[in-house]
Amino acid sequence: MKTKIKICGIKDINNAKVVIDNNADYLGLNFIQESKRYINESKSESLVKEIKNYKLKKKSQIKLAGLFANENYNHINKFSELLDIDVIQLCGNENVKYIKKITKPVIKQIHIKETNNFSEILSDVEMYFSVSKHIILDCYSKYSKGGTGEKFNWEKYKSIIEMDDIFVAGGLNPNNIGDLMENFSPWGLDVSSGVETNGEKNALKITEFIKIANS
């Protein structure tokens, strides 16, 4: 089965086109205000329109993911409907009761701390799968909800990584995903900072990342 690929933190149409042209499965738009990859609502409307037009032109099946953290669920539902976003990625402290109120399919991000143990994370995964379509395993940072460039202990969570509908995130880049693919067989890969140069998306790195992931 082909590994699912999600390129996150896209802010302009040129990089969106690179993601679509290389047949990624998901394109992430960041609506978390404290993130350096944040795009405001007015800009996102025009960007999504351009992406949708290009998708149509290329006959692409790529899905748009909107990233939010601890946002009012009514706002998420209205905004995602307005933009016709396919899935909602929740990156904050959202609980099961909250997630049930989201009308679009949900990708729930789990931030793994060094102090966590296997059973804690497995319990979280099982709990969130009851209300989420997919789960992202990412490295915890007190400074950021994602895109930290830091990886968690793959070996420790190997059997969870190999579960269906789970994306691995955190510190992925074209130099290390070969090892991840070969030894851990992830269902999905989620990358943001690993395809950037000086904090901006790099078309060559995006292309290389997807090429390696697909090989």
C-alpha positions as a Markdown table, in Angstrom:
| # | Residue | x | y | z |
|---|---|---|---|---|
| 1 | Met | 0.0 | 0.0 | 0.0 |
| 2 | Lys | 1.3 | 3.5 | -0.9 |
| 3 | Thr | 2.3 | 5.6 | 2.1 |
| 4 | Lys | 0.1 | 8.6 | 2.5 |
| 5 | Ile | 1.9 | 11.9 | 2.3 |
| 6 | Lys | 0.9 | 15.2 | 3.9 |
| 7 | Ile | 2.7 | 18.4 | 3.3 |
| 8 | Cys | 1.8 | 21.0 | 5.9 |
| 9 | Gly | 2.1 | 24.8 | 6.3 |
| 10 | Ile | 1.5 | 25.8 | 2.7 |
| 11 | Lys | 1.1 | 29.6 | 2.4 |
| 12 | Asp | 1.2 | 30.3 | -1.4 |
| 13 | Ile | -0.1 | 28.9 | -4.6 |
| 14 | Asn | 3.4 | 28.2 | -6.1 |
| 15 | Asn | 4.2 | 25.7 | -3.3 |
| 16 | Ala | 0.7 | 24.3 | -3.4 |
| 17 | Lys | 1.2 | 23.5 | -7.1 |
| 18 | Val | 4.5 | 21.7 | -6.3 |
| 19 | Val | 2.6 | 19.6 | -3.7 |
| 20 | Ile | -0.2 | 18.8 | -6.1 |
| 21 | Asp | 2.2 | 18.1 | -9.1 |
| 22 | Asn | 4.0 | 15.5 | -7.0 |
| 23 | Asn | 0.9 | 13.7 | -6.0 |
| 24 | Ala | 0.8 | 14.2 | -2.3 |
| 25 | Asp | -2.3 | 13.0 | -0.6 |
| 26 | Tyr | -2.9 | 16.0 | 1.8 |
| 27 | Leu | -2.1 | 19.7 | 1.7 |
| 28 | Gly | -2.2 | 21.4 | 5.1 |
| 29 | Leu | -3.2 | 25.0 | 5.7 |
| 30 | Asn | -2.3 | 26.5 | 9.1 |
| 31 | Phe | -5.0 | 28.6 | 10.8 |
| 32 | Ile | -3.2 | 28.6 | 14.2 |
| 33 | Gln | -2.5 | 32.3 | 14.9 |
| 34 | Glu | 0.6 | 31.8 | 17.0 |
| 35 | Ser | 2.2 | 29.7 | 14.2 |
| 36 | Lys | 4.8 | 31.2 | 11.9 |
| 37 | Arg | 3.0 | 29.3 | 9.1 |
| 38 | Tyr | -0.4 | 30.9 | 9.9 |
| 39 | Ile | -2.4 | 32.3 | 7.0 |
| 40 | Asn | -5.3 | 34.7 | 7.8 |
| 41 | Glu | -8.8 | 34.1 | 6.8 |
| 42 | Ser | -9.0 | 36.6 | 4.0 |
| 43 | Lys | -5.8 | 35.3 | 2.3 |
| 44 | Ser | -6.9 | 31.7 | 2.8 |
| 45 | Glu | -10.1 | 32.2 | 0.9 |
| 46 | Ser | -8.3 | 33.4 | -2.2 |
| 47 | Leu | -5.5 | 30.7 | -1.8 |
| 48 | Val | -8.1 | 27.9 | -1.4 |
| 49 | Lys | -9.9 | 29.1 | -4.5 |
| 50 | Glu | -6.6 | 29.0 | -6.5 |
| 51 | Ile | -5.8 | 25.5 | -5.1 |
| 52 | Lys | -9.2 | 24.2 | -6.0 |
| 53 | Asn | -8.9 | 25.5 | -9.6 |
| 54 | Tyr | -5.5 | 23.9 | -10.0 |
| 55 | Lys | -6.7 | 20.7 | -8.5 |
| 56 | Leu | -9.5 | 20.6 | -11.1 |
| 57 | Lys | -7.1 | 21.4 | -13.9 |
| 58 | Lys | -4.7 | 18.5 | -12.8 |
| 59 | Lys | -7.6 | 16.1 | -11.9 |
| 60 | Ser | -6.0 | 15.8 | -8.5 |
| 61 | Gln | -7.6 | 14.0 | -5.6 |
| 62 | Ile | -5.5 | 15.8 | -2.9 |
| 63 | Lys | -7.4 | 16.6 | 0.3 |
| 64 | Leu | -7.1 | 20.0 | 2.0 |
| 65 | Ala | -6.5 | 19.9 | 5.8 |
| 66 | Gly | -7.2 | 22.9 | 8.0 |
| 67 | Leu | -5.1 | 23.1 | 11.1 |
| 68 | Phe | -6.6 | 24.5 | 14.3 |
| 69 | Ala | -5.7 | 24.5 | 18.0 |
| 70 | Asn | -8.1 | 25.0 | 20.9 |
| 71 | Glu | -10.4 | 27.1 | 18.6 |
| 72 | Asn | -14.1 | 27.5 | 19.1 |
| 73 | Tyr | -15.7 | 24.5 | 17.3 |
| 74 | Asn | -18.6 | 26.6 | 15.9 |
| 75 | His | -16.0 | 28.8 | 14.2 |
| 76 | Ile | -14.1 | 25.8 | 12.8 |
| 77 | Asn | -17.4 | 24.3 | 11.5 |
| 78 | Lys | -18.5 | 27.5 | 9.8 |
| 79 | Phe | -15.0 | 28.4 | 8.4 |
| 80 | Ser | -14.3 | 24.9 | 7.1 |
| 81 | Glu | -17.7 | 24.8 | 5.4 |
| 82 | Leu | -17.1 | 28.2 | 3.8 |
| 83 | Leu | -13.7 | 27.1 | 2.4 |
| 84 | Asp | -14.9 | 23.6 | 1.6 |
| 85 | Ile | -11.9 | 22.1 | 3.5 |
| 86 | Asp | -11.9 | 18.3 | 3.5 |
| 87 | Val | -10.5 | 17.4 | 7.0 |
| 88 | Ile | -9.8 | 19.3 | 10.2 |
| 89 | Gln | -6.5 | 18.7 | 12.0 |
| 90 | Leu | -6.8 | 19.5 | 15.7 |
| 91 | Cys | -3.4 | 20.3 | 17.2 |
| 92 | Gly | -4.4 | 21.5 | 20.7 |
| 93 | Asn | -5.9 | 20.0 | 23.9 |
| 94 | Glu | -9.2 | 19.0 | 22.3 |
| 95 | Asn | -11.0 | 16.2 | 24.1 |
| 96 | Val | -13.4 | 13.5 | 22.8 |
| 97 | Lys | -16.5 | 15.6 | 23.7 |
| 98 | Tyr | -15.2 | 18.5 | 21.7 |
| 99 | Ile | -14.1 | 16.5 | 18.7 |
| 100 | Lys | -17.7 | 15.0 | 18.4 |
| 101 | Lys | -18.9 | 18.6 | 17.7 |
| 102 | Ile | -16.6 | 19.0 | 14.6 |
| 103 | Thr | -18.7 | 18.3 | 11.5 |
| 104 | Lys | -15.8 | 17.5 | 9.1 |
| 105 | Pro | -13.6 | 14.4 | 9.4 |
| 106 | Val | -10.9 | 14.9 | 12.0 |
| 107 | Ile | -7.1 | 14.3 | 12.2 |
| 108 | Lys | -6.1 | 14.5 | 15.8 |
| 109 | Gln | -2.5 | 15.3 | 16.7 |
| 110 | Ile | -0.9 | 13.6 | 19.7 |
| 111 | His | 2.2 | 15.3 | 21.0 |
| 112 | Ile | 4.7 | 12.8 | 22.5 |
| 113 | Lys | 6.8 | 13.9 | 25.5 |
| 114 | Glu | 10.0 | 12.2 | 26.5 |
| 115 | Thr | 8.3 | 11.3 | 29.8 |
| 116 | Asn | 5.4 | 9.5 | 28.2 |
| 117 | Asn | 5.4 | 5.7 | 28.2 |
| 118 | Phe | 4.1 | 3.4 | 25.5 |
| 119 | Ser | 0.8 | 2.5 | 27.3 |
| 120 | Glu | -0.1 | 6.2 | 27.7 |
| 121 | Ile | 0.3 | 6.9 | 24.0 |
| 122 | Leu | -1.5 | 3.7 | 23.0 |
| 123 | Ser | -4.4 | 4.7 | 25.3 |
| 124 | Asp | -4.6 | 8.1 | 23.7 |
| 125 | Val | -4.5 | 6.7 | 20.2 |
| 126 | Glu | -7.4 | 4.3 | 21.0 |
| 127 | Met | -9.4 | 7.0 | 22.7 |
| 128 | Tyr | -9.0 | 9.5 | 19.8 |
| 129 | Phe | -9.7 | 6.9 | 17.1 |
| 130 | Ser | -13.2 | 6.6 | 18.6 |
| 131 | Val | -13.9 | 10.1 | 17.2 |
| 132 | Ser | -11.1 | 10.8 | 14.6 |
| 133 | Lys | -10.5 | 9.5 | 11.1 |
| 134 | His | -6.7 | 9.7 | 11.4 |
| 135 | Ile | -4.1 | 10.4 | 14.1 |
| 136 | Ile | -0.7 | 12.2 | 13.9 |
| 137 | Leu | 2.1 | 11.3 | 16.2 |
| 138 | Asp | 4.3 | 14.3 | 16.7 |
| 139 | Cys | 7.1 | 15.4 | 19.1 |
| 140 | Tyr | 6.0 | 17.6 | 22.0 |
| 141 | Ser | 7.3 | 21.1 | 22.3 |
| 142 | Lys | 6.2 | 23.7 | 24.8 |
| 143 | Tyr | 6.9 | 26.4 | 22.2 |
| 144 | Ser | 5.0 | 25.0 | 19.2 |
| 145 | Lys | 1.9 | 22.9 | 18.2 |
| 146 | Gly | 3.9 | 21.4 | 15.4 |
| 147 | Gly | 6.6 | 22.0 | 12.8 |
| 148 | Thr | 9.3 | 21.8 | 15.5 |
| 149 | Gly | 11.8 | 19.8 | 13.4 |
| 150 | Glu | 12.2 | 17.5 | 16.4 |
| 151 | Lys | 11.6 | 13.7 | 16.2 |
| 152 | Phe | 10.2 | 11.4 | 18.9 |
| 153 | Asn | 11.5 | 7.9 | 19.7 |
| 154 | Trp | 10.4 | 5.8 | 16.7 |
| 155 | Glu | 11.7 | 2.6 | 18.2 |
| 156 | Lys | 9.7 | 3.0 | 21.4 |
| 157 | Tyr | 6.4 | 3.5 | 19.5 |
| 158 | Lys | 7.1 | 1.1 | 16.6 |
| 159 | Ser | 3.9 | -0.9 | 16.8 |
| 160 | Ile | 1.8 | 2.2 | 17.0 |
| 161 | Ile | 3.6 | 3.8 | 14.0 |
| 162 | Glu | 2.8 | 0.7 | 12.0 |
| 163 | Met | -1.0 | 1.0 | 12.6 |
| 164 | Asp | -3.3 | 2.1 | 9.9 |
| 165 | Asp | -4.5 | 5.7 | 9.7 |
| 166 | Ile | -1.6 | 7.0 | 11.7 |
| 167 | Phe | 0.7 | 9.7 | 10.3 |
| 168 | Val | 4.2 | 10.1 | 11.7 |
| 169 | Ala | 5.4 | 13.7 | 12.1 |
| 170 | Gly | 8.2 | 15.5 | 13.9 |
| 171 | Gly | 11.7 | 16.0 | 12.5 |
| 172 | Leu | 11.0 | 14.3 | 9.2 |
| 173 | Asn | 13.1 | 15.3 | 6.2 |
| 174 | Pro | 14.5 | 13.9 | 2.9 |
| 175 | Asn | 17.5 | 12.5 | 4.8 |
| 176 | Asn | 15.8 | 10.4 | 7.4 |
| 177 | Ile | 12.5 | 9.1 | 5.9 |
| 178 | Gly | 14.3 | 6.3 | 4.1 |
| 179 | Asp | 15.2 | 4.8 | 7.5 |
| 180 | Leu | 11.6 | 5.4 | 8.7 |
| 181 | Met | 10.1 | 3.8 | 5.7 |
| 182 | Glu | 12.4 | 0.8 | 5.6 |
| 183 | Asn | 12.3 | -0.1 | 9.3 |
| 184 | Phe | 8.9 | 1.1 | 10.6 |
| 185 | Ser | 6.5 | 0.9 | 7.7 |
| 186 | Pro | 4.4 | 4.0 | 8.5 |
| 187 | Trp | 0.9 | 4.4 | 7.1 |
| 188 | Gly | 1.4 | 8.1 | 6.6 |
| 189 | Leu | 4.1 | 10.8 | 6.7 |
| 190 | Asp | 3.4 | 14.5 | 7.7 |
| 191 | Val | 6.1 | 17.1 | 7.1 |
| 192 | Ser | 6.4 | 20.8 | 7.4 |
| 193 | Ser | 9.8 | 22.3 | 8.6 |
| 194 | Gly | 11.7 | 19.4 | 7.0 |
| 195 | Val | 10.9 | 20.7 | 3.5 |
| 196 | Glu | 11.8 | 24.3 | 4.3 |
| 197 | Thr | 14.9 | 26.5 | 3.9 |
| 198 | Asn | 15.2 | 29.4 | 6.3 |
| 199 | Gly | 11.6 | 29.0 | 7.4 |
| 200 | Glu | 10.1 | 29.0 | 3.9 |
| 201 | Lys | 8.9 | 26.0 | 1.8 |
| 202 | Asn | 11.5 | 24.8 | -0.7 |
| 203 | Ala | 10.1 | 23.3 | -3.9 |
| 204 | Leu | 13.1 | 21.0 | -4.4 |
| 205 | Lys | 12.9 | 19.6 | -0.9 |
| 206 | Ile | 9.1 | 19.0 | -1.3 |
| 207 | Thr | 9.7 | 17.2 | -4.5 |
| 208 | Glu | 12.6 | 15.1 | -3.1 |
| 209 | Phe | 10.7 | 14.2 | 0.1 |
| 210 | Ile | 7.7 | 12.9 | -1.9 |
| 211 | Lys | 9.9 | 11.1 | -4.4 |
| 212 | Ile | 11.8 | 9.2 | -1.6 |
| 213 | Ala | 8.5 | 8.5 | 0.3 |
| 214 | Asn | 7.0 | 7.0 | -2.9 |
| 215 | Ser | 10.1 | 4.8 | -3.6 |
